């Protein structure tokens, strides 16, 4: 039998501030990177042989 999933702890104080600061500085993927990722995903999808 599977073990129950425990609740995720809530970030508080300096941990929460550090988390939001890190999220603010993350940059979005460039158009070139998005095209490369989509092309790679299309290749992987073409290799799948099972029906959804």
mmCIF file as Biopython writes it, N, C-alpha, C and O atoms, coordinates in Angstrom:
data_model
#
loop_
_atom_site.group_PDB
_atom_site.id
_atom_site.type_symbol
_atom_site.label_atom_id
_atom_site.label_alt_id
_atom_site.label_comp_id
_atom_site.label_asym_id
_atom_site.label_entity_id
_atom_site.label_seq_id
_atom_site.pdbx_PDB_ins_code
_atom_site.Cartn_x
_atom_site.Cartn_y
_atom_site.Cartn_z
_atom_site.occupancy
_atom_site.B_iso_or_equiv
_atom_site.auth_seq_id
_atom_site.auth_asym_id
_atom_site.pdbx_PDB_model_num
ATOM 1   N N  . UNK A ? 1  ? 0.844  -1.179 0.000   1.0 0.0 1  A 1 
ATOM 2   C CA . UNK A ? 1  ? 0.000  0.000  0.000   1.0 0.0 1  A 1 
ATOM 3   C C  . UNK A ? 1  ? 0.891  1.244  0.000   1.0 0.0 1  A 1 
ATOM 4   O O  . UNK A ? 1  ? 1.952  1.250  0.624   1.0 0.0 1  A 1 
ATOM 5   N N  . UNK A ? 2  ? 0.467  2.275  -0.687  1.0 0.0 2  A 1 
ATOM 6   C CA . UNK A ? 2  ? 1.252  3.503  -0.805  1.0 0.0 2  A 1 
ATOM 7   C C  . UNK A ? 2  ? 1.251  4.287  0.498   1.0 0.0 2  A 1 
ATOM 8   O O  . UNK A ? 2  ? 0.293  4.254  1.270   1.0 0.0 2  A 1 
ATOM 9   N N  . UNK A ? 3  ? 2.341  4.983  0.717   1.0 0.0 3  A 1 
ATOM 10  C CA . UNK A ? 3  ? 2.436  5.832  1.897   1.0 0.0 3  A 1 
ATOM 11  C C  . UNK A ? 3  ? 1.697  7.136  1.618   1.0 0.0 3  A 1 
ATOM 12  O O  . UNK A ? 3  ? 1.734  7.637  0.495   1.0 0.0 3  A 1 
ATOM 13  N N  . UNK A ? 4  ? 1.028  7.690  2.624   1.0 0.0 4  A 1 
ATOM 14  C CA . UNK A ? 4  ? 0.328  8.959  2.406   1.0 0.0 4  A 1 
ATOM 15  C C  . UNK A ? 4  ? 1.321  10.095 2.143   1.0 0.0 4  A 1 
ATOM 16  O O  . UNK A ? 4  ? 2.441  10.088 2.654   1.0 0.0 4  A 1 
ATOM 17  N N  . UNK A ? 5  ? 0.898  11.052 1.350   1.0 0.0 5  A 1 
ATOM 18  C CA . UNK A ? 5  ? 1.726  12.213 1.041   1.0 0.0 5  A 1 
ATOM 19  C C  . UNK A ? 5  ? 1.567  13.229 2.160   1.0 0.0 5  A 1 
ATOM 20  O O  . UNK A ? 5  ? 0.450  13.608 2.512   1.0 0.0 5  A 1 
ATOM 21  N N  . UNK A ? 6  ? 2.693  13.667 2.718   1.0 0.0 6  A 1 
ATOM 22  C CA . UNK A ? 6  ? 2.640  14.638 3.801   1.0 0.0 6  A 1 
ATOM 23  C C  . UNK A ? 6  ? 2.432  16.041 3.238   1.0 0.0 6  A 1 
ATOM 24  O O  . UNK A ? 6  ? 2.747  16.316 2.080   1.0 0.0 6  A 1 
ATOM 25  N N  . UNK A ? 7  ? 1.898  16.912 4.074   1.0 0.0 7  A 1 
ATOM 26  C CA . UNK A ? 7  ? 1.654  18.295 3.668   1.0 0.0 7  A 1 
ATOM 27  C C  . UNK A ? 7  ? 2.979  19.001 3.403   1.0 0.0 7  A 1 
ATOM 28  O O  . UNK A ? 7  ? 3.978  18.747 4.076   1.0 0.0 7  A 1 
ATOM 29  N N  . UNK A ? 8  ? 2.971  19.886 2.421   1.0 0.0 8  A 1 
ATOM 30  C CA . UNK A ? 8  ? 4.156  20.668 2.097   1.0 0.0 8  A 1 
ATOM 31  C C  . UNK A ? 8  ? 4.269  21.814 3.097   1.0 0.0 8  A 1 
ATOM 32  O O  . UNK A ? 8  ? 3.292  22.526 3.329   1.0 0.0 8  A 1 
ATOM 33  N N  . UNK A ? 9  ? 5.442  22.004 3.690   1.0 0.0 9  A 1 
ATOM 34  C CA . UNK A ? 9  ? 5.574  23.099 4.660   1.0 0.0 9  A 1 
ATOM 35  C C  . UNK A ? 9  ? 5.430  24.466 3.982   1.0 0.0 9  A 1 
ATOM 36  O O  . UNK A ? 9  ? 5.777  24.628 2.812   1.0 0.0 9  A 1 
ATOM 37  N N  . UNK A ? 10 ? 4.924  25.431 4.722   1.0 0.0 10 A 1 
ATOM 38  C CA . UNK A ? 10 ? 4.726  26.782 4.223   1.0 0.0 10 A 1 
ATOM 39  C C  . UNK A ? 10 ? 6.009  27.577 4.452   1.0 0.0 10 A 1 
ATOM 40  O O  . UNK A ? 10 ? 6.605  27.515 5.527   1.0 0.0 10 A 1 
ATOM 41  N N  . UNK A ? 11 ? 6.430  28.329 3.426   1.0 0.0 11 A 1 
ATOM 42  C CA . UNK A ? 11 ? 7.611  29.176 3.582   1.0 0.0 11 A 1 
ATOM 43  C C  . UNK A ? 11 ? 7.242  30.410 4.385   1.0 0.0 11 A 1 
ATOM 44  O O  . UNK A ? 11 ? 6.205  31.030 4.148   1.0 0.0 11 A 1 
ATOM 45  N N  . UNK A ? 12 ? 8.093  30.762 5.332   1.0 0.0 12 A 1 
ATOM 46  C CA . UNK A ? 12 ? 7.854  31.943 6.159   1.0 0.0 12 A 1 
ATOM 47  C C  . UNK A ? 12 ? 9.140  32.738 6.304   1.0 0.0 12 A 1 
ATOM 48  O O  . UNK A ? 12 ? 10.235 32.202 6.130   1.0 0.0 12 A 1 
ATOM 49  N N  . UNK A ? 13 ? 9.006  34.001 6.619   1.0 0.0 13 A 1 
ATOM 50  C CA . UNK A ? 13 ? 10.148 34.848 6.940   1.0 0.0 13 A 1 
ATOM 51  C C  . UNK A ? 13 ? 11.137 35.000 5.804   1.0 0.0 13 A 1 
ATOM 52  O O  . UNK A ? 13 ? 10.756 35.225 4.656   1.0 0.0 13 A 1 
ATOM 53  N N  . UNK A ? 14 ? 12.430 34.871 6.144   1.0 0.0 14 A 1 
ATOM 54  C CA . UNK A ? 14 ? 13.489 35.094 5.159   1.0 0.0 14 A 1 
ATOM 55  C C  . UNK A ? 14 ? 13.467 34.044 4.053   1.0 0.0 14 A 1 
ATOM 56  O O  . UNK A ? 14 ? 13.876 34.334 2.929   1.0 0.0 14 A 1 
ATOM 57  N N  . UNK A ? 15 ? 12.998 32.829 4.347   1.0 0.0 15 A 1 
ATOM 58  C CA . UNK A ? 15 ? 12.887 31.804 3.307   1.0 0.0 15 A 1 
ATOM 59  C C  . UNK A ? 15 ? 11.885 32.226 2.238   1.0 0.0 15 A 1 
ATOM 60  O O  . UNK A ? 15 ? 12.131 32.037 1.046   1.0 0.0 15 A 1 
ATOM 61  N N  . UNK A ? 16 ? 10.761 32.795 2.656   1.0 0.0 16 A 1 
ATOM 62  C CA . UNK A ? 16 ? 9.746  33.254 1.710   1.0 0.0 16 A 1 
ATOM 63  C C  . UNK A ? 16 ? 10.276 34.415 0.873   1.0 0.0 16 A 1 
ATOM 64  O O  . UNK A ? 16 ? 10.052 34.466 -0.336  1.0 0.0 16 A 1 
ATOM 65  N N  . UNK A ? 17 ? 10.982 35.347 1.519   1.0 0.0 17 A 1 
ATOM 66  C CA . UNK A ? 17 ? 11.540 36.489 0.794   1.0 0.0 17 A 1 
ATOM 67  C C  . UNK A ? 17 ? 12.591 36.036 -0.213  1.0 0.0 17 A 1 
ATOM 68  O O  . UNK A ? 17 ? 12.638 36.543 -1.334  1.0 0.0 17 A 1 
ATOM 69  N N  . UNK A ? 18 ? 13.431 35.085 0.183   1.0 0.0 18 A 1 
ATOM 70  C CA . UNK A ? 18 ? 14.454 34.562 -0.726  1.0 0.0 18 A 1 
ATOM 71  C C  . UNK A ? 18 ? 13.807 33.857 -1.915  1.0 0.0 18 A 1 
ATOM 72  O O  . UNK A ? 18 ? 14.283 33.982 -3.043  1.0 0.0 18 A 1 
ATOM 73  N N  . UNK A ? 19 ? 12.728 33.118 -1.670  1.0 0.0 19 A 1 
ATOM 74  C CA . UNK A ? 19 ? 12.023 32.415 -2.740  1.0 0.0 19 A 1 
ATOM 75  C C  . UNK A ? 19 ? 11.470 33.411 -3.754  1.0 0.0 19 A 1 
ATOM 76  O O  . UNK A ? 19 ? 11.654 33.234 -4.958  1.0 0.0 19 A 1 
ATOM 77  N N  . UNK A ? 20 ? 10.795 34.454 -3.280  1.0 0.0 20 A 1 
ATOM 78  C CA . UNK A ? 20 ? 10.207 35.436 -4.193  1.0 0.0 20 A 1 
ATOM 79  C C  . UNK A ? 20 ? 11.286 36.216 -4.934  1.0 0.0 20 A 1 
ATOM 80  O O  . UNK A ? 20 ? 11.103 36.552 -6.104  1.0 0.0 20 A 1 
ATOM 81  N N  . UNK A ? 21 ? 12.405 36.510 -4.281  1.0 0.0 21 A 1 
ATOM 82  C CA . UNK A ? 21 ? 13.507 37.203 -4.946  1.0 0.0 21 A 1 
ATOM 83  C C  . UNK A ? 21 ? 14.064 36.343 -6.075  1.0 0.0 21 A 1 
ATOM 84  O O  . UNK A ? 21 ? 14.389 36.856 -7.146  1.0 0.0 21 A 1 
ATOM 85  N N  . UNK A ? 22 ? 14.174 35.043 -5.839  1.0 0.0 22 A 1 
ATOM 86  C CA . UNK A ? 22 ? 14.679 34.125 -6.864  1.0 0.0 22 A 1 
ATOM 87  C C  . UNK A ? 22 ? 13.699 34.042 -8.033  1.0 0.0 22 A 1 
ATOM 88  O O  . UNK A ? 22 ? 14.125 33.984 -9.187  1.0 0.0 22 A 1 
ATOM 89  N N  . UNK A ? 23 ? 12.407 34.037 -7.755  1.0 0.0 23 A 1 
ATOM 90  C CA . UNK A ? 23 ? 11.397 33.973 -8.810  1.0 0.0 23 A 1 
ATOM 91  C C  . UNK A ? 23 ? 11.400 35.250 -9.646  1.0 0.0 23 A 1 
ATOM 92  O O  . UNK A ? 23 ? 11.146 35.197 -10.849 1.0 0.0 23 A 1 
ATOM 93  N N  . UNK A ? 24 ? 11.681 36.384 -9.035  1.0 0.0 24 A 1 
ATOM 94  C CA . UNK A ? 24 ? 11.710 37.653 -9.758  1.0 0.0 24 A 1 
ATOM 95  C C  . UNK A ? 24 ? 12.841 37.702 -10.775 1.0 0.0 24 A 1 
ATOM 96  O O  . UNK A ? 24 ? 12.673 38.283 -11.847 1.0 0.0 24 A 1 
ATOM 97  N N  . UNK A ? 25 ? 13.987 37.106 -10.466 1.0 0.0 25 A 1 
ATOM 98  C CA . UNK A ? 25 ? 15.125 37.218 -11.368 1.0 0.0 25 A 1 
ATOM 99  C C  . UNK A ? 25 ? 15.159 36.146 -12.456 1.0 0.0 25 A 1 
ATOM 100 O O  . UNK A ? 25 ? 16.013 36.196 -13.342 1.0 0.0 25 A 1 
ATOM 101 N N  . UNK A ? 26 ? 14.244 35.180 -12.403 1.0 0.0 26 A 1 
ATOM 102 C CA . UNK A ? 26 ? 14.178 34.181 -13.468 1.0 0.0 26 A 1 
ATOM 103 C C  . UNK A ? 26 ? 13.700 34.838 -14.750 1.0 0.0 26 A 1 
ATOM 104 O O  . UNK A ? 26 ? 12.728 35.594 -14.744 1.0 0.0 26 A 1 
ATOM 105 N N  . UNK A ? 27 ? 14.384 34.549 -15.847 1.0 0.0 27 A 1 
ATOM 106 C CA . UNK A ? 27 ? 14.034 35.132 -17.128 1.0 0.0 27 A 1 
ATOM 107 C C  . UNK A ? 27 ? 13.235 34.134 -17.956 1.0 0.0 27 A 1 
ATOM 108 O O  . UNK A ? 27 ? 13.399 32.920 -17.833 1.0 0.0 27 A 1 
ATOM 109 N N  . UNK A ? 28 ? 12.381 34.671 -18.788 1.0 0.0 28 A 1 
ATOM 110 C CA . UNK A ? 28 ? 11.601 33.814 -19.671 1.0 0.0 28 A 1 
ATOM 111 C C  . UNK A ? 28 ? 12.495 33.283 -20.780 1.0 0.0 28 A 1 
ATOM 112 O O  . UNK A ? 28 ? 13.507 33.892 -21.126 1.0 0.0 28 A 1 
ATOM 113 N N  . UNK A ? 29 ? 12.113 32.153 -21.325 1.0 0.0 29 A 1 
ATOM 114 C CA . UNK A ? 29 ? 12.882 31.547 -22.414 1.0 0.0 29 A 1 
ATOM 115 C C  . UNK A ? 29 ? 12.781 32.415 -23.661 1.0 0.0 29 A 1 
ATOM 116 O O  . UNK A ? 29 ? 11.737 33.008 -23.935 1.0 0.0 29 A 1 
ATOM 117 N N  . UNK A ? 30 ? 13.863 32.482 -24.405 1.0 0.0 30 A 1 
ATOM 118 C CA . UNK A ? 30 ? 13.865 33.251 -25.647 1.0 0.0 30 A 1 
ATOM 119 C C  . UNK A ? 30 ? 13.031 32.519 -26.697 1.0 0.0 30 A 1 
ATOM 120 O O  . UNK A ? 30 ? 12.734 31.333 -26.560 1.0 0.0 30 A 1 
ATOM 121 N N  . UNK A ? 31 ? 12.667 33.241 -27.730 1.0 0.0 31 A 1 
ATOM 122 C CA . UNK A ? 31 ? 11.876 32.637 -28.814 1.0 0.0 31 A 1 
ATOM 123 C C  . UNK A ? 31 ? 12.645 31.481 -29.451 1.0 0.0 31 A 1 
ATOM 124 O O  . UNK A ? 31 ? 12.063 30.450 -29.785 1.0 0.0 31 A 1 
ATOM 125 N N  . UNK A ? 32 ? 13.957 31.659 -29.616 1.0 0.0 32 A 1 
ATOM 126 C CA . UNK A ? 32 ? 14.797 30.606 -30.198 1.0 0.0 32 A 1 
ATOM 127 C C  . UNK A ? 32 ? 14.793 29.341 -29.323 1.0 0.0 32 A 1 
ATOM 128 O O  . UNK A ? 32 ? 14.712 28.222 -29.830 1.0 0.0 32 A 1 
ATOM 129 N N  . UNK A ? 33 ? 14.882 29.541 -28.013 1.0 0.0 33 A 1 
ATOM 130 C CA . UNK A ? 33 ? 14.880 28.391 -27.098 1.0 0.0 33 A 1 
ATOM 131 C C  . UNK A ? 33 ? 13.528 27.679 -27.110 1.0 0.0 33 A 1 
ATOM 132 O O  . UNK A ? 33 ? 13.468 26.450 -27.067 1.0 0.0 33 A 1 
ATOM 133 N N  . UNK A ? 34 ? 12.441 28.460 -27.169 1.0 0.0 34 A 1 
ATOM 134 C CA . UNK A ? 34 ? 11.108 27.852 -27.222 1.0 0.0 34 A 1 
ATOM 135 C C  . UNK A ? 34 ? 10.932 27.019 -28.492 1.0 0.0 34 A 1 
ATOM 136 O O  . UNK A ? 34 ? 10.343 25.939 -28.448 1.0 0.0 34 A 1 
ATOM 137 N N  . UNK A ? 35 ? 11.439 27.514 -29.619 1.0 0.0 35 A 1 
ATOM 138 C CA . UNK A ? 35 ? 11.339 26.762 -30.877 1.0 0.0 35 A 1 
ATOM 139 C C  . UNK A ? 35 ? 12.134 25.463 -30.787 1.0 0.0 35 A 1 
ATOM 140 O O  . UNK A ? 35 ? 11.681 24.419 -31.256 1.0 0.0 35 A 1 
ATOM 141 N N  . UNK A ? 36 ? 13.338 25.530 -30.176 1.0 0.0 36 A 1 
ATOM 142 C CA . UNK A ? 36 ? 14.171 24.340 -30.028 1.0 0.0 36 A 1 
ATOM 143 C C  . UNK A ? 36 ? 13.485 23.298 -29.147 1.0 0.0 36 A 1 
ATOM 144 O O  . UNK A ? 36 ? 13.502 22.107 -29.456 1.0 0.0 36 A 1 
ATOM 145 N N  . UNK A ? 37 ? 12.879 23.755 -28.043 1.0 0.0 37 A 1 
ATOM 146 C CA . UNK A ? 37 ? 12.188 22.839 -27.133 1.0 0.0 37 A 1 
ATOM 147 C C  . UNK A ? 37 ? 10.991 22.202 -27.834 1.0 0.0 37 A 1 
ATOM 148 O O  . UNK A ? 37 ? 10.754 21.003 -27.693 1.0 0.0 37 A 1 
ATOM 149 N N  . UNK A ? 38 ? 10.226 23.014 -28.599 1.0 0.0 38 A 1 
ATOM 150 C CA . UNK A ? 38 ? 9.060  22.476 -29.305 1.0 0.0 38 A 1 
ATOM 151 C C  . UNK A ? 38 ? 9.497  21.447 -30.351 1.0 0.0 38 A 1 
ATOM 152 O O  . UNK A ? 38 ? 8.849  20.412 -30.508 1.0 0.0 38 A 1 
ATOM 153 N N  . UNK A ? 39 ? 10.583 21.725 -31.060 1.0 0.0 39 A 1 
ATOM 154 C CA . UNK A ? 39 ? 11.072 20.776 -32.064 1.0 0.0 39 A 1 
ATOM 155 C C  . UNK A ? 39 ? 11.502 19.472 -31.402 1.0 0.0 39 A 1 
ATOM 156 O O  . UNK A ? 39 ? 11.203 18.392 -31.911 1.0 0.0 39 A 1 
ATOM 157 N N  . UNK A ? 40 ? 12.195 19.562 -30.278 1.0 0.0 40 A 1 
ATOM 158 C CA . UNK A ? 40 ? 12.607 18.359 -29.553 1.0 0.0 40 A 1 
ATOM 159 C C  . UNK A ? 40 ? 11.394 17.563 -29.059 1.0 0.0 40 A 1 
ATOM 160 O O  . UNK A ? 40 ? 11.379 16.334 -29.122 1.0 0.0 40 A 1 
ATOM 161 N N  . UNK A ? 41 ? 10.383 18.278 -28.569 1.0 0.0 41 A 1 
ATOM 162 C CA . UNK A ? 41 ? 9.175  17.604 -28.091 1.0 0.0 41 A 1 
ATOM 163 C C  . UNK A ? 41 ? 8.458  16.907 -29.251 1.0 0.0 41 A 1 
ATOM 164 O O  . UNK A ? 41 ? 7.938  15.803 -29.086 1.0 0.0 41 A 1 
ATOM 165 N N  . UNK A ? 42 ? 8.432  17.541 -30.408 1.0 0.0 42 A 1 
ATOM 166 C CA . UNK A ? 42 ? 7.806  16.918 -31.587 1.0 0.0 42 A 1 
ATOM 167 C C  . UNK A ? 42 ? 8.534  15.632 -31.981 1.0 0.0 42 A 1 
ATOM 168 O O  . UNK A ? 42 ? 7.902  14.650 -32.370 1.0 0.0 42 A 1 
ATOM 169 N N  . UNK A ? 43 ? 9.861  15.642 -31.879 1.0 0.0 43 A 1 
ATOM 170 C CA . UNK A ? 43 ? 10.642 14.435 -32.184 1.0 0.0 43 A 1 
ATOM 171 C C  . UNK A ? 43 ? 10.286 13.318 -31.215 1.0 0.0 43 A 1 
ATOM 172 O O  . UNK A ? 43 ? 10.092 12.174 -31.628 1.0 0.0 43 A 1 
ATOM 173 N N  . UNK A ? 44 ? 10.199 13.640 -29.938 1.0 0.0 44 A 1 
ATOM 174 C CA . UNK A ? 44 ? 9.864  12.623 -28.931 1.0 0.0 44 A 1 
ATOM 175 C C  . UNK A ? 44 ? 8.450  12.099 -29.172 1.0 0.0 44 A 1 
ATOM 176 O O  . UNK A ? 44 ? 8.215  10.894 -29.093 1.0 0.0 44 A 1 
ATOM 177 N N  . UNK A ? 45 ? 7.498  13.005 -29.468 1.0 0.0 45 A 1 
ATOM 178 C CA . UNK A ? 45 ? 6.119  12.566 -29.729 1.0 0.0 45 A 1 
ATOM 179 C C  . UNK A ? 45 ? 6.059  11.626 -30.932 1.0 0.0 45 A 1 
ATOM 180 O O  . UNK A ? 45 ? 5.267  10.684 -30.945 1.0 0.0 45 A 1 
ATOM 181 N N  . UNK A ? 46 ? 6.893  11.880 -31.939 1.0 0.0 46 A 1 
ATOM 182 C CA . UNK A ? 46 ? 6.881  11.030 -33.132 1.0 0.0 46 A 1 
ATOM 183 C C  . UNK A ? 46 ? 7.399  9.620  -32.828 1.0 0.0 46 A 1 
ATOM 184 O O  . UNK A ? 46 ? 7.074  8.670  -33.540 1.0 0.0 46 A 1 
ATOM 185 N N  . UNK A ? 47 ? 8.197  9.490  -31.779 1.0 0.0 47 A 1 
ATOM 186 C CA . UNK A ? 47 ? 8.736  8.183  -31.408 1.0 0.0 47 A 1 
ATOM 187 C C  . UNK A ? 47 ? 7.744  7.355  -30.586 1.0 0.0 47 A 1 
ATOM 188 O O  . UNK A ? 47 ? 7.893  6.137  -30.481 1.0 0.0 47 A 1 
ATOM 189 N N  . UNK A ? 48 ? 6.740  8.003  -30.007 1.0 0.0 48 A 1 
ATOM 190 C CA . UNK A ? 48 ? 5.769  7.292  -29.180 1.0 0.0 48 A 1 
ATOM 191 C C  . UNK A ? 48 ? 4.853  6.463  -30.076 1.0 0.0 48 A 1 
ATOM 192 O O  . UNK A ? 48 ? 4.360  6.940  -31.098 1.0 0.0 48 A 1 
ATOM 193 N N  . UNK A ? 49 ? 4.639  5.220  -29.675 1.0 0.0 49 A 1 
ATOM 194 C CA . UNK A ? 49 ? 3.832  4.347  -30.509 1.0 0.0 49 A 1 
ATOM 195 C C  . UNK A ? 49 ? 2.513  3.948  -29.866 1.0 0.0 49 A 1 
ATOM 196 O O  . UNK A ? 49 ? 1.717  3.253  -30.498 1.0 0.0 49 A 1 
ATOM 197 N N  . UNK A ? 50 ? 2.260  4.359  -28.648 1.0 0.0 50 A 1 
ATOM 198 C CA . UNK A ? 50 ? 1.016  3.979  -27.991 1.0 0.0 50 A 1 
ATOM 199 C C  . UNK A ? 50 ? -0.033 5.070  -28.181 1.0 0.0 50 A 1 
ATOM 200 O O  . UNK A ? 50 ? 0.307  6.237  -28.376 1.0 0.0 50 A 1 
ATOM 201 N N  . UNK A ? 51 ? -1.296 4.693  -28.125 1.0 0.0 51 A 1 
ATOM 202 C CA . UNK A ? 51 ? -2.398 5.631  -28.298 1.0 0.0 51 A 1 
ATOM 203 C C  . UNK A ? 51 ? -2.755 6.249  -26.958 1.0 0.0 51 A 1 
ATOM 204 O O  . UNK A ? 51 ? -2.679 5.593  -25.920 1.0 0.0 51 A 1 
ATOM 205 N N  . UNK A ? 52 ? -3.146 7.518  -26.988 1.0 0.0 52 A 1 
ATOM 206 C CA . UNK A ? 52 ? -3.511 8.212  -25.751 1.0 0.0 52 A 1 
ATOM 207 C C  . UNK A ? 52 ? -4.930 7.960  -25.385 1.0 0.0 52 A 1 
ATOM 208 O O  . UNK A ? 52 ? -5.405 8.468  -24.370 1.0 0.0 52 A 1 
#
